[in-house]
Amino acid sequence: MYLVRPLFISKSGFLVGAEVNGNQNNIFERTRPLSHWNFVGSIPGIVIQLDFDTLKSGFALVGSRITSTNSLYSTSDGGRHWTLVSKGKYVQVHFFNNQNGIALSSPPGGPGFGAEILITSSGGRSWTQEPTSTLSQMSLLSGNYVGFSFASNEIGWLAFGGQPGAGSEEKWLFRTVNGGRSWTEVASSPPLTNPSFSSPETTLPDSFSLPLNGYLSQIRLTTPSLGYIALARGGRGDVLETVDGGIHWTGEQLLPANNFRSTSISEIATTPFGGVALTAAGSIWNQANSGAAWKEIYPPYRATSISYGSGKVDITTEQGRVIALGSNPSGASNVLGNFGVSTEAVNIIPGGEVVVTNTAIEIKRSGKGWAKIPVPVGWQINDGRFLNGSVGLVVTGPLTKALEVTLNGGHSWTKVPIPVQCIFPRSAQCNQLVGSWLRVRTASTQSL
């Protein structure tokens, strides 16, 4: 399994994720940051939020493709089995234990008519509405972010994001000291209607301690005073940090900003295993202890190319490993071979795979080992695509306006001129040429 979203990171360090699989979500657990993902069960629908009090006891908010009503499910065995608890216009939920919880809901007038706070002491089976005039002006329209974060059963925060656009979004932060029964605004961003506040050189009034730039992705208060806000479209690897309970916020760089893959943080938590962060690209990072460097702990590889076919997904990694990603619920992966850092691509063909490196092409058929496909001595191969064990083409040389084509498994090659230079063999233009040629050649070589 390569990516698990949405993801729940608990205060005790276990992680629970949901991955879409057709009309249901597969649920995976990771008992601690450095352990492995384990498949535990499935739940119908599209999971939009997970909330677990313990590794065994948790809730899932499941959306509908048809109506605005969401379904609340509970589990008492770690996600192996799920029970439908209730349905409603729930937008966000948080449970303190398996019975007591709080929910943010749309009022009867719809998402544009404010927000309601609901309280339950029956595990979500029944709810009591709490008067919340402070939140009556908050919009819950689709695309807006809202999120709870509680440092204790009494002290918590609720963040709202306005309609996002052009990298900016209005933001509001509310605080409760009585378990959500009343809320007080503690911070906000400048209004979008005043463009002078969008300038980074502008000194903001104290009442505007949240920036306009970036989209709210998550709020996480770890103590009554210390907390973080993750921003989509914000800086790479940074978060907003507060040390006074959410009144003032400053930028804090956590992950490397120059990583060639996105390190924009979408989730963050403090656990007994140190800090844990999830990026928008789906990787998980861990800071073992305060002051230590953050290290990427998942996935254990980075895909440099991918191939899909015959119900399978293969990838190549930076280190040149070819991995067949698990398509079964266990998510198990299988290393097919290690070809070195010069590995360019993997192709899934009927009954096997073809791997292309800078200097060689190898084929593996079901039940057999790897065998080389003949190529001329001295070739520098930049990319390759194979339709089957016989028909394929490669791009050679650093600059070329030709493709090398074989119709007999590499025993002979023919140079085919093309109208562009494939400087970057994976460019959209070259990919289109490769795909078009294979489609035409497939039709004309069926009898070969």
N, C-alpha and C positions, 0 to 999 in steps of 0.2 A: 504494500500500500504506500502511495507516494504523498498524498495530501489529505488531511482530515479537517473539514470545516463544516459547521461552526465548531469551535473548540472551547472547552471549559477547563480553566486551570484553577485547581482548588488551593486553599490556603495551606493544606497539609502536603501538597506537592504532587497529587495524582492528576492525570489529565484524562478527559473524556471527549471524544470527537465523533462527529456524524459525517458520513460520506454518502452522497446521492447514488442510488442504484435503482434506476427505473422509477417506479412509483413508490419506492420506500427508501429509507435511509438505513445503512448499516452503521451500527454503533461499535466503536473501538475504545479500549481503555489502555492507559499507560500508567502503571502503578507508581512510578516515580520518573522524573525527567530523563534519567539515563537508561531506563528500561526499554522494552520493545512494545509496539502496538499489538494488542490482542483483540481479535474479533469476539464480541460477546453476544450480539443479537441484532434484531432489526425492528424497525418501527415504521408503520405506514405513513405516507405523506412526506412533506419536506420540512425537516427540522430547522427552525429559525433561532432557537435558543436552547441551551442545556444549563441546568442548575442542579448541582449535587451538594448535599450536606456531608455525606460520607461516600466512600467508594461503592457502597451497596444501595444507599437511599438517594434518589434523585428524581428530577422532573424534566420533561421536555415540552417545549412549546412548538406545536406543529401547525404550519400554515396550510391553507386551502388554495388550490388553483382556481376555484370557482367563486367562493364567497370571501367576505372580509372577516368572517368568524374563524378564529383559531381554536385549536384543540389542545387541552392540557392533559398530558399523560404522566403517570408516575411509575416508578420501578422500585422494588425492594431487594432485588438480587443483582444489582450492578448493571442493569440494562439488558439482561437476558430475556426478560419478559416485561411487557408494558401493559398498563391498565388505563383506559380512558377515564379521566376523572371528571372533566366538565368541558363545556364549550362556551366561548364568549369572545368579545372584541378585545382580548388581551393583547397588549403591545409588548410588555416586558413583565417578568415575574422574578421574585426572589424569595427563597424559602430559608428560614432560620433553622428549621428541623423538618421532620416529615409531616408535621401538622400545621405549624405556624408560618405564614408567609404574607407577602404583599404583592400587589399587581398594579400596573398602570394600564388603564383601559380607555377606549374611546367612549364618549357619552352617547346617549340615544340619538342625538342630532347628527352624529358622524364625526370623523376625525378633525374636521375644521372647527369644531365647537368646543375646544378646550380638552382637558384631560381629567380623568377620574382616578382616585386612589381607592383600591379595594383591599380589605384585610380579611384573611381567613385563619381559622383555628381548627379547620377540619380537613387539612391536607388538600385544599382546593376544591372540595365538593360544594361548599357554599361560601359566599363572600358578603361582606358588609361594606357599604360605601362610606367613605369618610369625607366630610365637607372639606373642600380644598379650594377656597376662593383664590389663593395665591397662584394656582396652576390653571385657572379657568381660561387664561389667555394663551396658553401654550397650544400650538398646533401639532397634531399627530398625523399630518398628511404623509402619504407614501414617499419614501426617500429621506425623511427626517430621521435623525438618530435620537434615540432616548436610551438611557441606561441607569440602573441602580448600582450603588456600591455601598455596602455596610461594613463598618469597622467593628460593630457590636450589634446586639439585638435592638438597641435604642438609637445609636448614632449612625446616620447614613447620609448619602448624597444622591441626587437625581440630576442628570445632565440632559439638556435638550439641545438639539441642533436645528437651525432653521433650514430653509430651502437652499441646498448647495448650488454653487454656480461660479464658473471661472476661477476656481481654486479658493473661493472665500465662502464663509458661512457664519451667520450670527449664532451665538452660543449663550446659554444660560445655565447656571449651576445653583441648585437649591440644596438646603441642608435640613435634616430633621434630628431632633434629640429625643423623640418619643415614639420611635418605631414606625414613623411614617404617617402619624395621625395629623401632623401639621408640618408645614414647610416654610423656610425663609430663604429668600434669594441672597446668596453670598458673593456671587461673581457673575460677570457677563462680558460680552465683547461689545465693541462700538457698533452702532447701527450701520447697516449697509447703505442707508440713505444719506450718510455723510461721508463722501468719498475722501475727505482729508484724513480720515482715520485709517485708510488703507495704506498710507505711506509708512514704510518701516522707520522713517526718521521722526515720525510724529510721537511726541511724548503723550501717553494716554493718561486721562484722569484715573485716580485710584479706583473709581467704581467700574472701570473697564479693564480688568486684569487679564481677561482672556483675549487672545488675538483673533482677528477676523480670518486670517489665512489658515488654510487647512480645514478638513472635514472631521468632525468628531467620529472616532472609531471605538473608543472605550474609555471608561473612567474606572480607576481602581484606587480606593483609599485603603491603605494597609494598617493605619492607626488613626485615631481621632485627629491627628495633625498632619501626618505624612501621606501623600498620595500622588498619583500620576494620571495624566490624560494622554492617550495616544491619538494622533491625528493622521488620517489619510490625506494624501497630497501635502503633507508637511515635509519637514526635512528628513533626509535619510538617516535612520538610526537614532533619531532623537525623540524625546517626549517632553511634555510640560510637567513640572514638578511643583508641588506645594508643600510647605512646612508649617503652615498656620491654619490647617483645616479647610483649605480651598479658597481663602480670601485673596491671596496673591499667588501668581504662577510665573515661573521662569523656565526657559529652555534648558534641557539637560541632555547632553550627547551620551548615548549608551553604546550603540553598535557602530561599527565602522561606516563612515559615510561614503567611502570610495569603493565599496564592494561592487563588483561588476553585476551582481544580481541584487535586486531591490532589498534594502534592509529597512524599509518603512515599517514601523512597529504598529501592529493592530491589536495586540493583547499583551498585558504585562501583569506579573504577580510576584509577590514575595512569599517564599515557601521555606520549610526547613532545609531544603536542598539548595537554597540561595535564590537569586532572581531568575525568573523564567519569562521569556518574551517570545511571542509569535509574530512573524513578519507577514506582510501582505502577500509575499511569494510562497508562504506555507512552511518556511523553515522555523525551527525552534532553537532558541539560544539560551544558554545558562551561564550565570555568574555564580560560581561556587560559593564565594563569600564576599563580603563588602571589600571593595578595593581591588578585587581580582579582575582579570580580563574576561570579557564575555566571549564564549565559545559556541560555535554552531554545533548542535548535537543531533539535529535531524533536519533533512534526511541525511543518511550517511554517504551520499553521493550527489553530484550535480549532473543533470542530464545535458549532454551537448548535442544529441540528436535523438529522434524518436521515430519509431515505425509501428504502424497498426495494421493488422490484417489477420484474417482467419480467427477472429475472436481473441487475438493476443496483442500485447503491447510490449515492445522491446525498446531499450534505450542504450545509448553509449554514455560513458562517464568521462570526466576529465582525465582519469587515470587509464582510460582505454579498456575498461571492463565493459562487456556486453551483458546486460541483465534483462531477463524476462520478468516483467512485473506480474505479480500474482493477480489473477482475475477471479479467483475463488474467494469466499467470505473470509478465509483465514488470512488473506493478503500476503501469503508467502511469496518471496521472490527467489529466482534461480539465476546464479551466475553462469552464463553460457561459455564464457572464455575471457582471457585477458590478452589484449593485442597491443598494449603500449599506448603512449600518449599521442602517437601519430594516427590513431583511429579516427576516421572521418564520418562513417555512417554505418547503420545497420538496416537491412532490408528484410522484411518478412515475406517469404515466398511460399507457394503451396508446398507443404511438407518440410519446411525448413527455414533457414536464414542465410543471408549473404552479408558478410562484413567487408567494408572497404577501408583500407588504411592508405597511407601516403605511397606505399611501394608494393602493395599486394592486395589481392582479392581472395577471400576464402568463403567456402560454402559448407554448410552443415545440413544434412538431411536427417529426418527423423530416425533415431536409433543408430546413427553413425557418427563418427568423429568429423573434425574439420578437415577439409581438403582444399588445396589451392586451385584457383582458376588461373590459367596461363595469362600472363601479361608480358609485353615486351620489356626487356631489360632497360633500366634507366628511366622508366616512367615516373613522373611526380604526379600522383593522383590527388586531386582536390575534392572530388565528390563522385558519387556513383549511385545509380539507381538500377535495380534489377526487377524484371517482371516475373521471371521464373529462373530455373537453373540454366536456361539457354539464352534468353533475350535480356540484354542489359546495355547500359552505356555509362561512360565515365567522362569527367572533365579533367584534363591533364594540363600541366604547366601553369605558371603563375598568371600568364595572360594568353587567352586563346579565343579564337572565333570558330571553334570546331568542337564537335563531340566525337569521342571514339566509341564505336558501336560494335557489339558482337551479337550474332544470332545463333552461335553454336557453342556457348559456354566458354568463350575465351580462346578457342582454337584459332580463330582469325578475327581481326579487328578492322573496321572500315572508318575512315575519317569522314564525318558529315559536317559540311560548313553550316554555320548559323550566323544570323545577321548582327549579333552583339558579342561583346567580349564578356565572358563570365569571370570577371575579376573576383567577385564574391560568389562562389558556386551555389550558395544557398539563397541568393537574392531572389526576390519574387519573379523577376523576369526570367532568370535561368530555370527556376523551378517550373515556371509555366512552359518553357520550351521543352524541358525534360518530360513533363507530364503529357504534353501534346504529342511529342514524338512517340512515346510508349503507347499511347492510345491508338495512333495511326498504325504503328508497326504491329500492334497486337492483332488488329483486324486483317492486315495483309500477310501475316505469317501463320495463320491458324493451320494451314496445310503443310507447313514445314516440319 
